């Protein structure tokens, strides 16, 4: 693989591109390391991979063996386990259940359900249900 690196202290924004034949575990690991240093995740959308800033993520939910990343207008895929990702997320993410995490900066309102559970309704209208074991944590984090 041919690699070029250009150092220019006068550029306004750092950026990079990869042109690869196929995604390999080594390249995926490299992208994850780059993303961690920039506070973003490299997510799949159709046949392309985009960096998504943590503050732009509304929620993360497990679907099959992938993680669905919900933003204001998109739904992307991130290839990893949620338990691995939790440790790298900023503190404004709250665990809703073992299979879902949401960004509390994007809460529109909470909806109290008849069965005693709580749904978090985000500003993009996506709903995340809080598991019974995480209701106390949610209330503490939100100060209610």
N, CA, C and O atoms as CSV, one atom per row, in Angstrom:
chain,resi,resn,atom,element,x,y,z
A,1,UNK,N,N,0.846,-1.174,0.000
A,1,UNK,CA,C,0.000,0.000,0.000
A,1,UNK,C,C,0.889,1.234,0.000
A,1,UNK,O,O,1.834,1.332,0.783
A,2,UNK,N,N,0.588,2.145,-0.859
A,2,UNK,CA,C,1.320,3.395,-0.952
A,2,UNK,C,C,0.712,4.394,0.031
A,2,UNK,O,O,-0.507,4.563,0.069
A,3,UNK,N,N,1.557,5.058,0.829
A,3,UNK,CA,C,1.084,6.020,1.821
A,3,UNK,C,C,1.841,7.326,1.643
A,3,UNK,O,O,3.070,7.338,1.590
A,4,UNK,N,N,1.104,8.424,1.553
A,4,UNK,CA,C,1.686,9.760,1.483
A,4,UNK,C,C,1.227,10.552,2.686
A,4,UNK,O,O,0.067,10.458,3.088
A,5,UNK,N,N,2.117,11.327,3.262
A,5,UNK,CA,C,1.770,12.187,4.385
A,5,UNK,C,C,2.349,13.569,4.105
A,5,UNK,O,O,3.553,13.718,3.896
A,6,UNK,N,N,1.494,14.562,4.102
A,6,UNK,CA,C,1.918,15.932,3.836
A,6,UNK,C,C,1.691,16.760,5.094
A,6,UNK,O,O,0.575,16.818,5.610
A,7,UNK,N,N,2.742,17.396,5.586
A,7,UNK,CA,C,2.640,18.235,6.775
A,7,UNK,C,C,2.631,19.686,6.321
A,7,UNK,O,O,3.566,20.151,5.669
A,8,UNK,N,N,1.560,20.398,6.673
A,8,UNK,CA,C,1.413,21.796,6.297
A,8,UNK,C,C,0.789,22.547,7.466
A,8,UNK,O,O,-0.416,22.436,7.692
A,9,UNK,N,N,1.587,23.311,8.214
A,9,UNK,CA,C,1.040,24.021,9.377
A,9,UNK,C,C,0.063,25.136,9.001
A,9,UNK,O,O,-0.581,25.698,9.886
A,10,UNK,N,N,-0.064,25.466,7.734
A,10,UNK,CA,C,-0.933,26.563,7.301
A,10,UNK,C,C,-2.339,26.121,6.898
A,10,UNK,O,O,-3.172,26.967,6.572
A,11,UNK,N,N,-2.628,24.789,6.914
A,11,UNK,CA,C,-3.973,24.357,6.527
A,11,UNK,C,C,-4.965,24.707,7.637
A,11,UNK,O,O,-4.617,24.716,8.818
A,12,UNK,N,N,-6.200,24.993,7.238
A,12,UNK,CA,C,-7.208,25.389,8.220
A,12,UNK,C,C,-7.837,24.184,8.929
A,12,UNK,O,O,-8.207,24.281,10.099
A,13,UNK,N,N,-7.958,23.064,8.237
A,13,UNK,CA,C,-8.567,21.882,8.828
A,13,UNK,C,C,-7.840,20.634,8.347
A,13,UNK,O,O,-7.597,20.470,7.151
A,14,UNK,N,N,-7.494,19.749,9.290
A,14,UNK,CA,C,-6.853,18.497,8.912
A,14,UNK,C,C,-7.890,17.568,8.295
A,14,UNK,O,O,-9.052,17.569,8.700
A,15,UNK,N,N,-7.468,16.782,7.319
A,15,UNK,CA,C,-8.361,15.822,6.686
A,15,UNK,C,C,-7.535,14.702,6.067
A,15,UNK,O,O,-6.322,14.828,5.901
A,16,UNK,N,N,-8.191,13.634,5.738
A,16,UNK,CA,C,-7.518,12.500,5.118
A,16,UNK,C,C,-8.511,11.669,4.325
A,16,UNK,O,O,-9.718,11.725,4.560
A,17,UNK,N,N,-7.988,10.901,3.386
A,17,UNK,CA,C,-8.807,10.005,2.574
A,17,UNK,C,C,-8.082,8.678,2.435
A,17,UNK,O,O,-6.854,8.628,2.362
A,18,UNK,N,N,-8.856,7.609,2.400
A,18,UNK,CA,C,-8.319,6.281,2.131
A,18,UNK,C,C,-9.038,5.719,0.912
A,18,UNK,O,O,-10.265,5.767,0.836
A,19,UNK,N,N,-8.294,5.200,-0.019
A,19,UNK,CA,C,-8.857,4.511,-1.177
A,19,UNK,C,C,-8.407,3.057,-1.051
A,19,UNK,O,O,-7.246,2.732,-1.300
A,20,UNK,N,N,-9.339,2.189,-0.663
A,20,UNK,CA,C,-8.989,0.797,-0.383
A,20,UNK,C,C,-9.860,-0.139,-1.214
A,20,UNK,O,O,-10.969,0.214,-1.615
A,21,UNK,N,N,-9.337,-1.342,-1.464
A,21,UNK,CA,C,-10.103,-2.342,-2.219
A,21,UNK,C,C,-11.139,-3.015,-1.339
A,21,UNK,O,O,-12.235,-3.335,-1.800
A,22,UNK,N,N,-10.797,-3.235,-0.060
A,22,UNK,CA,C,-11.748,-3.856,0.852
A,22,UNK,C,C,-11.377,-3.511,2.286
A,22,UNK,O,O,-10.214,-3.260,2.602
A,23,UNK,N,N,-12.388,-3.505,3.147
A,23,UNK,CA,C,-12.185,-3.202,4.555
A,23,UNK,C,C,-11.592,-4.434,5.241
A,23,UNK,O,O,-12.137,-5.534,5.147
A,24,UNK,N,N,-10.479,-4.232,5.925
A,24,UNK,CA,C,-9.834,-5.305,6.670
A,24,UNK,C,C,-9.853,-4.952,8.152
A,24,UNK,O,O,-10.048,-3.786,8.497
A,25,UNK,N,N,-9.656,-5.922,9.031
A,25,UNK,CA,C,-9.606,-5.603,10.459
A,25,UNK,C,C,-8.510,-4.582,10.797
A,25,UNK,O,O,-8.709,-3.737,11.669
A,26,UNK,N,N,-7.379,-4.649,10.128
A,26,UNK,CA,C,-6.291,-3.697,10.398
A,26,UNK,C,C,-6.697,-2.274,10.017
A,26,UNK,O,O,-6.403,-1.330,10.750
A,27,UNK,N,N,-7.361,-2.117,8.895
A,27,UNK,CA,C,-7.806,-0.784,8.473
A,27,UNK,C,C,-8.918,-0.289,9.390
A,27,UNK,O,O,-8.947,0.890,9.741
A,28,UNK,N,N,-9.823,-1.166,9.779
A,28,UNK,CA,C,-10.883,-0.794,10.710
A,28,UNK,C,C,-10.296,-0.333,12.042
A,28,UNK,O,O,-10.763,0.652,12.614
A,29,UNK,N,N,-9.288,-1.027,12.534
A,29,UNK,CA,C,-8.620,-0.645,13.784
A,29,UNK,C,C,-7.953,0.722,13.646
A,29,UNK,O,O,-8.029,1.549,14.555
A,30,UNK,N,N,-7.303,0.957,12.516
A,30,UNK,CA,C,-6.675,2.251,12.260
A,30,UNK,C,C,-7.717,3.365,12.273
A,30,UNK,O,O,-7.495,4.411,12.881
A,31,UNK,N,N,-8.852,3.150,11.607
A,31,UNK,CA,C,-9.915,4.152,11.570
A,31,UNK,C,C,-10.472,4.420,12.965
A,31,UNK,O,O,-10.773,5.565,13.303
A,32,UNK,N,N,-10.611,3.376,13.774
A,32,UNK,CA,C,-11.114,3.558,15.130
A,32,UNK,C,C,-10.141,4.382,15.967
A,32,UNK,O,O,-10.566,5.242,16.739
A,33,UNK,N,N,-8.857,4.132,15.824
A,33,UNK,CA,C,-7.863,4.915,16.564
A,33,UNK,C,C,-7.876,6.373,16.128
A,33,UNK,O,O,-7.784,7.272,16.965
A,34,UNK,N,N,-7.990,6.611,14.838
A,34,UNK,CA,C,-8.089,7.982,14.348
A,34,UNK,C,C,-9.359,8.652,14.868
A,34,UNK,O,O,-9.341,9.820,15.255
A,35,UNK,N,N,-10.438,7.915,14.872
A,35,UNK,CA,C,-11.716,8.467,15.319
A,35,UNK,C,C,-11.695,8.798,16.802
A,35,UNK,O,O,-12.265,9.809,17.213
A,36,UNK,N,N,-11.053,7.973,17.611
A,36,UNK,CA,C,-10.996,8.223,19.042
A,36,UNK,C,C,-10.243,9.511,19.342
A,36,UNK,O,O,-10.613,10.246,20.257
A,37,UNK,N,N,-9.209,9.785,18.593
A,37,UNK,CA,C,-8.440,10.995,18.840
A,37,UNK,C,C,-9.185,12.236,18.366
A,37,UNK,O,O,-8.860,13.348,18.781
A,38,UNK,N,N,-10.171,12.058,17.508
A,38,UNK,CA,C,-10.926,13.188,16.980
A,38,UNK,C,C,-12.345,13.258,17.533
A,38,UNK,O,O,-13.136,14.083,17.076
A,39,UNK,N,N,-12.682,12.420,18.496
A,39,UNK,CA,C,-14.026,12.389,19.061
A,39,UNK,C,C,-15.100,12.107,18.016
A,39,UNK,O,O,-16.124,12.787,17.955
A,40,UNK,N,N,-14.848,11.101,17.205
A,40,UNK,CA,C,-15.832,10.698,16.208
A,40,UNK,C,C,-15.748,9.197,15.986
A,40,UNK,O,O,-14.791,8.542,16.401
A,41,UNK,N,N,-16.768,8.667,15.324
A,41,UNK,CA,C,-16.807,7.256,14.948
A,41,UNK,C,C,-16.874,7.170,13.436
A,41,UNK,O,O,-17.529,7.991,12.793
A,42,UNK,N,N,-16.209,6.191,12.868
A,42,UNK,CA,C,-16.280,5.944,11.428
A,42,UNK,C,C,-17.417,4.975,11.195
A,42,UNK,O,O,-17.327,3.801,11.552
A,43,UNK,N,N,-18.488,5.469,10.594
A,43,UNK,CA,C,-19.713,4.692,10.419
A,43,UNK,C,C,-19.987,4.421,8.948
A,43,UNK,O,O,-19.611,5.202,8.074
A,44,UNK,N,N,-20.649,3.301,8.695
A,44,UNK,CA,C,-21.010,2.892,7.342
A,44,UNK,C,C,-22.378,3.439,6.987
A,44,UNK,O,O,-23.322,3.345,7.772
A,45,UNK,N,N,-22.475,4.006,5.803
A,45,UNK,CA,C,-23.762,4.421,5.247
A,45,UNK,C,C,-23.750,4.019,3.780
A,45,UNK,O,O,-22.971,4.547,2.987
A,46,UNK,N,N,-24.621,3.080,3.428
A,46,UNK,CA,C,-24.639,2.477,2.100
A,46,UNK,C,C,-23.246,1.907,1.815
A,46,UNK,O,O,-22.803,1.041,2.570
A,47,UNK,N,N,-22.547,2.329,0.795
A,47,UNK,CA,C,-21.231,1.753,0.498
A,47,UNK,C,C,-20.101,2.704,0.857
A,47,UNK,O,O,-18.992,2.574,0.340
A,48,UNK,N,N,-20.374,3.661,1.742
A,48,UNK,CA,C,-19.363,4.638,2.116
A,48,UNK,C,C,-19.172,4.662,3.619
A,48,UNK,O,O,-20.022,4.190,4.374
A,49,UNK,N,N,-18.035,5.223,4.052
A,49,UNK,CA,C,-17.714,5.322,5.473
A,49,UNK,C,C,-17.487,6.790,5.805
A,49,UNK,O,O,-16.708,7.473,5.140
A,50,UNK,N,N,-18.181,7.275,6.850
A,50,UNK,CA,C,-18.118,8.678,7.236
A,50,UNK,C,C,-17.713,8.802,8.706
A,50,UNK,O,O,-18.084,7.957,9.521
A,51,UNK,N,N,-16.951,9.854,9.053
A,51,UNK,CA,C,-16.726,10.134,10.474
A,51,UNK,C,C,-17.927,10.895,11.025
A,51,UNK,O,O,-18.356,11.887,10.436
A,52,UNK,N,N,-18.470,10.441,12.145
A,52,UNK,CA,C,-19.610,11.091,12.789
A,52,UNK,C,C,-19.144,11.570,14.165
A,52,UNK,O,O,-18.714,10.768,14.994
A,53,UNK,N,N,-19.232,12.872,14.400
A,53,UNK,CA,C,-18.835,13.438,15.690
A,53,UNK,C,C,-19.750,12.937,16.794
A,53,UNK,O,O,-20.951,12.768,16.585
A,54,UNK,N,N,-19.179,12.698,17.978
A,54,UNK,CA,C,-19.968,12.202,19.093
A,54,UNK,C,C,-21.155,13.113,19.402
A,54,UNK,O,O,-22.246,12.619,19.686
A,55,UNK,N,N,-20.965,14.429,19.352
A,55,UNK,CA,C,-22.060,15.336,19.701
A,55,UNK,C,C,-23.196,15.295,18.683
A,55,UNK,O,O,-24.300,15.753,18.980
A,56,UNK,N,N,-22.949,14.758,17.489
A,56,UNK,CA,C,-23.993,14.631,16.471
A,56,UNK,C,C,-24.773,13.324,16.581
A,56,UNK,O,O,-25.764,13.124,15.879
A,57,UNK,N,N,-24.325,12.445,17.458
A,57,UNK,CA,C,-24.993,11.159,17.651
A,57,UNK,C,C,-26.124,11.325,18.659
A,57,UNK,O,O,-25.915,11.826,19.763
A,58,UNK,N,N,-27.321,10.901,18.269
A,58,UNK,CA,C,-28.479,10.970,19.144
A,58,UNK,C,C,-28.596,9.703,19.988
A,58,UNK,O,O,-28.808,9.770,21.199
A,59,UNK,N,N,-28.455,8.544,19.335
A,59,UNK,CA,C,-28.509,7.291,20.077
A,59,UNK,C,C,-27.751,6.202,19.335
A,59,UNK,O,O,-27.482,6.304,18.139
A,60,UNK,N,N,-27.413,5.149,20.089
A,60,UNK,CA,C,-26.731,3.977,19.563
A,60,UNK,C,C,-27.520,2.759,20.032
A,60,UNK,O,O,-27.814,2.631,21.220
A,61,UNK,N,N,-27.864,1.860,19.104
A,61,UNK,CA,C,-28.647,0.685,19.468
A,61,UNK,C,C,-28.119,-0.553,18.761
A,61,UNK,O,O,-27.766,-0.513,17.582
A,62,UNK,N,N,-28.075,-1.637,19.491
A,62,UNK,CA,C,-27.608,-2.896,18.935
A,62,UNK,C,C,-28.663,-3.445,17.982
A,62,UNK,O,O,-29.852,-3.480,18.299
A,63,UNK,N,N,-28.199,-3.876,16.798
A,63,UNK,CA,C,-29.068,-4.515,15.805
A,63,UNK,C,C,-28.274,-5.647,15.177
A,63,UNK,O,O,-27.288,-5.412,14.478
A,64,UNK,N,N,-28.704,-6.870,15.429
A,64,UNK,CA,C,-27.957,-8.061,15.000
A,64,UNK,C,C,-26.547,-7.986,15.586
A,64,UNK,O,O,-26.399,-7.963,16.808
A,65,UNK,N,N,-25.519,-7.948,14.756
A,65,UNK,CA,C,-24.145,-7.893,15.270
A,65,UNK,C,C,-23.519,-6.508,15.096
A,65,UNK,O,O,-22.325,-6.328,15.333
A,66,UNK,N,N,-24.321,-5.546,14.685
A,66,UNK,CA,C,-23.839,-4.187,14.457
A,66,UNK,C,C,-24.496,-3.222,15.434
A,66,UNK,O,O,-25.387,-3.589,16.201
A,67,UNK,N,N,-24.036,-1.990,15.383
A,67,UNK,CA,C,-24.634,-0.923,16.172
A,67,UNK,C,C,-25.232,0.083,15.198
A,67,UNK,O,O,-24.546,0.573,14.301
A,68,UNK,N,N,-26.514,0.389,15.379
A,68,UNK,CA,C,-27.146,1.430,14.585
A,68,UNK,C,C,-26.869,2.765,15.263
A,68,UNK,O,O,-27.117,2.937,16.456
A,69,UNK,N,N,-26.356,3.695,14.489
A,69,UNK,CA,C,-26.061,5.038,14.975
A,69,UNK,C,C,-27.131,5.964,14.409
A,69,UNK,O,O,-27.287,6.067,13.193
A,70,UNK,N,N,-27.870,6.639,15.297
A,70,UNK,CA,C,-28.910,7.558,14.867
A,70,UNK,C,C,-28.419,8.988,15.041
A,70,UNK,O,O,-27.983,9.382,16.124
A,71,UNK,N,N,-28.495,9.759,13.961
A,71,UNK,CA,C,-28.188,11.187,14.005
A,71,UNK,C,C,-29.486,11.940,13.742
A,71,UNK,O,O,-30.563,11.344,13.740
A,72,UNK,N,N,-29.387,13.229,13.523
A,72,UNK,CA,C,-30.599,14.012,13.301
A,72,UNK,C,C,-31.404,13.499,12.111
A,72,UNK,O,O,-32.629,13.404,12.182
A,73,UNK,N,N,-30.710,13.168,11.011
A,73,UNK,CA,C,-31.421,12.786,9.797
A,73,UNK,C,C,-31.005,11.448,9.218
A,73,UNK,O,O,-31.605,10.995,8.242
A,74,UNK,N,N,-29.996,10.800,9.787
A,74,UNK,CA,C,-29.467,9.567,9.200
A,74,UNK,C,C,-29.461,8.431,10.198
A,74,UNK,O,O,-29.526,8.621,11.412
A,75,UNK,N,N,-29.382,7.247,9.631
A,75,UNK,CA,C,-29.164,6.030,10.407
A,75,UNK,C,C,-27.973,5.328,9.768
A,75,UNK,O,O,-28.030,4.934,8.603
A,76,UNK,N,N,-26.888,5.171,10.537
A,76,UNK,CA,C,-25.668,4.572,10.019
A,76,UNK,C,C,-25.355,3.306,10.806
A,76,UNK,O,O,-26.016,2.999,11.798
A,77,UNK,N,N,-24.347,2.581,10.357
A,77,UNK,CA,C,-23.939,1.337,11.023
A,77,UNK,C,C,-22.501,1.473,11.498
A,77,UNK,O,O,-21.644,1.999,10.788
A,78,UNK,N,N,-22.248,0.989,12.719
A,78,UNK,CA,C,-20.898,0.942,13.270
A,78,UNK,C,C,-20.614,-0.513,13.614
A,78,UNK,O,O,-21.427,-1.169,14.265
A,79,UNK,N,N,-19.473,-1.015,13.182
A,79,UNK,CA,C,-19.151,-2.435,13.369
A,79,UNK,C,C,-18.289,-2.641,14.607
A,79,UNK,O,O,-17.063,-2.551,14.545
A,80,UNK,N,N,-18.928,-2.912,15.707
A,80,UNK,CA,C,-18.223,-3.240,16.949
A,80,UNK,C,C,-19.261,-3.682,17.964
A,80,UNK,O,O,-20.456,-3.705,17.669
A,81,UNK,N,N,-18.815,-4.028,19.138
A,81,UNK,CA,C,-19.729,-4.387,20.221
A,81,UNK,C,C,-20.004,-3.132,21.038
A,81,UNK,O,O,-19.119,-2.295,21.219
A,82,UNK,N,N,-21.213,-3.006,21.524
A,82,UNK,CA,C,-21.591,-1.845,22.311
A,82,UNK,C,C,-20.764,-1.744,23.586
A,82,UNK,O,O,-20.417,-0.646,24.020
A,83,UNK,N,N,-20.451,-2.879,24.181
A,83,UNK,CA,C,-19.649,-2.869,25.411
A,83,UNK,C,C,-18.252,-2.300,25.158
A,83,UNK,O,O,-17.697,-1.643,26.038
A,84,UNK,N,N,-17.674,-2.533,23.984
A,84,UNK,CA,C,-16.369,-1.958,23.652
A,84,UNK,C,C,-16.466,-0.460,23.432
A,84,UNK,O,O,-15.554,0.287,23.787
A,85,UNK,N,N,-17.546,-0.033,22.859
A,85,UNK,CA,C,-17.727,1.375,22.511
A,85,UNK,C,C,-18.044,2.237,23.731
A,85,UNK,O,O,-17.651,3.403,23.779
A,86,UNK,N,N,-18.752,1.680,24.719
A,86,UNK,CA,C,-19.182,2.443,25.895
A,86,UNK,C,C,-18.029,3.154,26.596
A,86,UNK,O,O,-18.189,4.283,27.062
A,87,UNK,N,N,-16.893,2.516,26.673
A,87,UNK,CA,C,-15.768,3.093,27.407
A,87,UNK,C,C,-15.172,4.311,26.707
A,87,UNK,O,O,-14.506,5.122,27.350
A,88,UNK,N,N,-15.398,4.453,25.402
A,88,UNK,CA,C,-14.831,5.564,24.646
A,88,UNK,C,C,-15.792,6.737,24.465
A,88,UNK,O,O,-15.403,7.771,23.922
A,89,UNK,N,N,-17.034,6.593,24.910
A,89,UNK,CA,C,-18.027,7.651,24.718
A,89,UNK,C,C,-17.872,8.749,25.768
A,89,UNK,O,O,-17.508,8.463,26.909
A,90,UNK,N,N,-18.141,9.994,25.399
A,90,UNK,CA,C,-18.110,11.095,26.376
A,90,UNK,C,C,-19.172,10.904,27.452
A,90,UNK,O,O,-20.072,10.079,27.297
A,91,UNK,N,N,-19.072,11.665,28.545
A,91,UNK,CA,C,-19.974,11.460,29.684
A,91,UNK,C,C,-21.394,11.974,29.450
A,91,UNK,O,O,-22.248,11.789,30.317
A,92,UNK,N,N,-21.680,12.607,28.317
A,92,UNK,CA,C,-23.053,13.034,28.053
A,92,UNK,C,C,-23.893,11.925,27.423
A,92,UNK,O,O,-25.032,12.166,27.024
A,93,UNK,N,N,-23.347,10.720,27.330
A,93,UNK,CA,C,-24.122,9.562,26.890
A,93,UNK,C,C,-24.594,8.799,28.123
A,93,UNK,O,O,-23.845,8.610,29.081
A,94,UNK,N,N,-25.850,8.365,28.079
A,94,UNK,CA,C,-26.455,7.624,29.186
A,94,UNK,C,C,-26.886,6.254,28.678
A,94,UNK,O,O,-27.466,6.133,27.599
A,95,UNK,N,N,-26.595,5.227,29.468
A,95,UNK,CA,C,-27.008,3.871,29.108
A,95,UNK,C,C,-28.495,3.711,29.396
A,95,UNK,O,O,-28.938,3.879,30.533
A,96,UNK,N,N,-29.260,3.387,28.360
A,96,UNK,CA,C,-30.695,3.169,28.501
A,96,UNK,C,C,-30.990,1.712,28.843
A,96,UNK,O,O,-31.899,1.412,29.617
A,97,UNK,N,N,-30.210,0.818,28.254
A,97,UNK,CA,C,-30.353,-0.621,28.473
A,97,UNK,C,C,-29.056,-1.276,28.014
A,97,UNK,O,O,-28.118,-0.592,27.604
A,98,UNK,N,N,-29.010,-2.580,28.083
A,98,UNK,CA,C,-27.803,-3.282,27.613
A,98,UNK,C,C,-27.607,-3.132,26.110
A,98,UNK,O,O,-26.509,-3.350,25.599
A,99,UNK,N,N,-28.669,-2.759,25.401
A,99,UNK,CA,C,-28.579,-2.669,23.948
A,99,UNK,C,C,-28.773,-1.253,23.404
A,99,UNK,O,O,-28.877,-1.069,22.191
A,100,UNK,N,N,-28.822,-0.246,24.291
A,100,UNK,CA,C,-29.048,1.121,23.813
A,100,UNK,C,C,-28.394,2.158,24.713
A,100,UNK,O,O,-28.383,2.028,25.937
A,101,UNK,N,N,-27.851,3.186,24.080
A,101,UNK,CA,C,-27.241,4.331,24.753
A,101,UNK,C,C,-27.736,5.570,24.014
A,101,UNK,O,O,-27.898,5.539,22.794
A,102,UNK,N,N,-27.978,6.663,24.744
A,102,UNK,CA,C,-28.412,7.884,24.075
A,102,UNK,C,C,-27.656,9.098,24.606
A,102,UNK,O,O,-27.081,9.068,25.694
A,103,UNK,N,N,-27.674,10.159,23.813
A,103,UNK,CA,C,-27.017,11.415,24.142
A,103,UNK,C,C,-28.045,12.306,24.833
A,103,UNK,O,O,-29.010,12.733,24.198
A,104,UNK,N,N,-27.855,12.597,26.126
A,104,UNK,CA,C,-28.873,13.354,26.846
A,104,UNK,C,C,-28.961,14.805,26.399
A,104,UNK,O,O,-29.914,15.493,26.767
A,105,UNK,N,N,-28.009,15.293,25.625
A,105,UNK,CA,C,-28.084,16.655,25.096
A,105,UNK,C,C,-29.164,16.786,24.025
A,105,UNK,O,O,-29.549,17.898,23.663
A,106,UNK,N,N,-29.649,15.663,23.520
A,106,UNK,CA,C,-30.662,15.674,22.464
A,106,UNK,C,C,-32.043,15.220,22.963
A,106,UNK,O,O,-32.894,14.845,22.156
A,107,UNK,N,N,-32.269,15.251,24.269
A,107,UNK,CA,C,-33.583,14.866,24.807
A,107,UNK,C,C,-34.591,15.970,24.514
A,107,UNK,O,O,-34.343,17.146,24.780
A,108,UNK,N,N,-35.736,15.566,23.960
A,108,UNK,CA,C,-36.854,16.488,23.795
A,108,UNK,C,C,-37.734,16.426,25.041
A,108,UNK,O,O,-38.049,17.450,25.646
A,109,UNK,N,N,-38.126,15.207,25.412
A,109,UNK,CA,C,-38.915,15.022,26.631
A,109,UNK,C,C,-38.894,13.551,27.045
A,109,UNK,O,O,-38.448,12.685,26.293
A,110,UNK,N,N,-39.384,13.289,28.248
A,110,UNK,CA,C,-39.535,11.926,28.758
A,110,UNK,C,C,-41.017,11.590,28.756
A,110,UNK,O,O,-41.859,12.439,29.049
A,111,UNK,N,N,-41.324,10.348,28.425
A,111,UNK,CA,C,-42.715,9.905,28.437
A,111,UNK,C,C,-42.849,8.764,29.432
A,111,UNK,O,O,-42.196,7.730,29.291
A,112,UNK,N,N,-43.700,8.953,30.442
A,112,UNK,CA,C,-43.940,7.930,31.449
A,112,UNK,C,C,-44.994,6.973,30.921
A,112,UNK,O,O,-46.099,7.391,30.573
A,113,UNK,N,N,-44.658,5.695,30.861
A,113,UNK,CA,C,-45.573,4.691,30.312
A,113,UNK,C,C,-46.406,4.063,31.424
A,113,UNK,O,O,-46.029,4.114,32.595
A,114,UNK,N,N,-47.541,3.470,31.054
A,114,UNK,CA,C,-48.443,2.855,32.036
A,114,UNK,C,C,-47.801,1.707,32.795
A,114,UNK,O,O,-48.178,1.442,33.937
A,115,UNK,N,N,-46.842,1.021,32.190
A,115,UNK,CA,C,-46.219,-0.139,32.836
A,115,UNK,C,C,-45.056,0.254,33.755
A,115,UNK,O,O,-44.337,-0.621,34.237
A,116,UNK,N,N,-44.861,1.554,34.004
A,116,UNK,CA,C,-43.811,2.012,34.910
A,116,UNK,C,C,-42.488,2.310,34.231
A,116,UNK,O,O,-41.553,2.781,34.879
A,117,UNK,N,N,-42.397,2.049,32.960
A,117,UNK,CA,C,-41.166,2.334,32.227
A,117,UNK,C,C,-41.174,3.768,31.712
A,117,UNK,O,O,-42.193,4.457,31.757
A,118,UNK,N,N,-40.026,4.198,31.227
A,118,UNK,CA,C,-39.871,5.546,30.690
A,118,UNK,C,C,-39.315,5.447,29.282
A,118,UNK,O,O,-38.368,4.701,29.033
A,119,UNK,N,N,-39.901,6.198,28.365
A,119,UNK,CA,C,-39.345,6.373,27.026
A,119,UNK,C,C,-38.710,7.751,26.955
A,119,UNK,O,O,-39.309,8.742,27.373
A,120,UNK,N,N,-37.507,7.809,26.431
A,120,UNK,CA,C,-36.864,9.078,26.148
A,120,UNK,C,C,-37.176,9.401,24.698
A,120,UNK,O,O,-36.884,8.605,23.805
A,121,UNK,N,N,-37.767,10.560,24.458
A,121,UNK,CA,C,-38.053,10.998,23.101
A,121,UNK,C,C,-37.008,12.059,22.764
A,121,UNK,O,O,-36.911,13.093,23.424
A,122,UNK,N,N,-36.233,11.775,21.725
A,122,UNK,CA,C,-35.158,12.670,21.334
A,122,UNK,C,C,-35.667,13.726,20.361
A,122,UNK,O,O,-36.767,13.591,19.824
A,123,UNK,N,N,-34.893,14.761,20.131
A,123,UNK,CA,C,-35.331,15.864,19.264
A,123,UNK,C,C,-35.505,15.435,17.813
A,123,UNK,O,O,-36.172,16.131,17.048
A,124,UNK,N,N,-34.919,14.302,17.414
A,124,UNK,CA,C,-35.145,13.780,16.061
A,124,UNK,C,C,-36.362,12.839,16.029
A,124,UNK,O,O,-36.585,12.146,15.036
A,125,UNK,N,N,-37.144,12.817,17.119
A,125,UNK,CA,C,-38.374,12.024,17.289
A,125,UNK,C,C,-38.115,10.534,17.494
A,125,UNK,O,O,-39.064,9.752,17.556
A,126,UNK,N,N,-36.867,10.131,17.599
A,126,UNK,CA,C,-36.529,8.737,17.879
A,126,UNK,C,C,-36.797,8.462,19.362
A,126,UNK,O,O,-36.537,9.312,20.213
A,127,UNK,N,N,-37.313,7.280,19.660
A,127,UNK,CA,C,-37.636,6.902,21.036
A,127,UNK,C,C,-36.665,5.831,21.520
A,127,UNK,O,O,-36.314,4.907,20.786
A,128,UNK,N,N,-36.241,5.978,22.774
A,128,UNK,CA,C,-35.363,5.001,23.413
A,128,UNK,C,C,-36.000,4.621,24.742
A,128,UNK,O,O,-36.258,5.483,25.583
A,129,UNK,N,N,-36.254,3.329,24.930
A,129,UNK,CA,C,-36.868,2.883,26.176
A,129,UNK,C,C,-35.793,2.627,27.229
A,129,UNK,O,O,-34.767,2.004,26.954
A,130,UNK,N,N,-36.047,3.118,28.432
A,130,UNK,CA,C,-35.129,2.934,29.556
A,130,UNK,C,C,-35.508,1.643,30.267
A,130,UNK,O,O,-36.674,1.438,30.605
A,131,UNK,N,N,-34.537,0.778,30.494
A,131,UNK,CA,C,-34.815,-0.471,31.208
A,131,UNK,C,C,-35.060,-0.161,32.685
A,131,UNK,O,O,-34.627,0.876,33.188
A,132,UNK,N,N,-35.744,-1.052,33.363
A,132,UNK,CA,C,-36.063,-0.828,34.787
A,132,UNK,C,C,-34.806,-0.592,35.618
A,132,UNK,O,O,-34.808,0.242,36.523
A,133,UNK,N,N,-33.743,-1.315,35.317
A,133,UNK,CA,C,-32.525,-1.176,36.123
A,133,UNK,C,C,-31.779,0.126,35.867
A,133,UNK,O,O,-30.894,0.487,36.643
A,134,UNK,N,N,-32.118,0.841,34.793
A,134,UNK,CA,C,-31.436,2.098,34.481
A,134,UNK,C,C,-32.270,3.342,34.764
A,134,UNK,O,O,-31.798,4.456,34.538
A,135,UNK,N,N,-33.506,3.180,35.253
A,135,UNK,CA,C,-34.355,4.341,35.545
A,135,UNK,C,C,-33.738,5.207,36.643
A,135,UNK,O,O,-33.720,6.432,36.524
A,136,UNK,N,N,-33.239,4.594,37.695
A,136,UNK,CA,C,-32.638,5.356,38.796
A,136,UNK,C,C,-31.431,6.155,38.291
A,136,UNK,O,O,-31.277,7.328,38.631
A,137,UNK,N,N,-30.593,5.532,37.495
A,137,UNK,CA,C,-29.420,6.211,36.938
A,137,UNK,C,C,-29.842,7.395,36.073
A,137,UNK,O,O,-29.233,8.462,36.151
A,138,UNK,N,N,-30.878,7.221,35.247
A,138,UNK,CA,C,-31.372,8.299,34.395
A,138,UNK,C,C,-31.828,9.479,35.242
A,138,UNK,O,O,-31.469,10.623,34.964
A,139,UNK,N,N,-32.628,9.198,36.288
A,139,UNK,CA,C,-33.127,10.269,37.136
A,139,UNK,C,C,-31.984,11.011,37.840
A,139,UNK,O,O,-32.022,12.234,37.968
A,140,UNK,N,N,-30.984,10.278,38.289
A,140,UNK,CA,C,-29.835,10.916,38.940
A,140,UNK,C,C,-29.061,11.792,37.968
A,140,UNK,O,O,-28.694,12.919,38.303
A,141,UNK,N,N,-28.814,11.287,36.779
A,141,UNK,CA,C,-28.054,12.054,35.770
A,141,UNK,C,C,-28.791,13.313,35.346
A,141,UNK,O,O,-28.162,14.335,35.073
A,142,UNK,N,N,-30.138,13.252,35.286
A,142,UNK,CA,C,-30.913,14.411,34.861
A,142,UNK,C,C,-31.311,15.304,36.032
A,142,UNK,O,O,-31.855,16.391,35.832
A,143,UNK,N,N,-31.043,14.849,37.247
A,143,UNK,CA,C,-31.376,15.650,38.432
A,143,UNK,C,C,-32.856,15.705,38.736
A,143,UNK,O,O,-33.361,16.727,39.202
A,144,UNK,N,N,-33.565,14.596,38.474
A,144,UNK,CA,C,-35.017,14.575,38.763
A,144,UNK,C,C,-35.329,13.487,39.763
A,144,UNK,O,O,-36.488,13.306,40.137
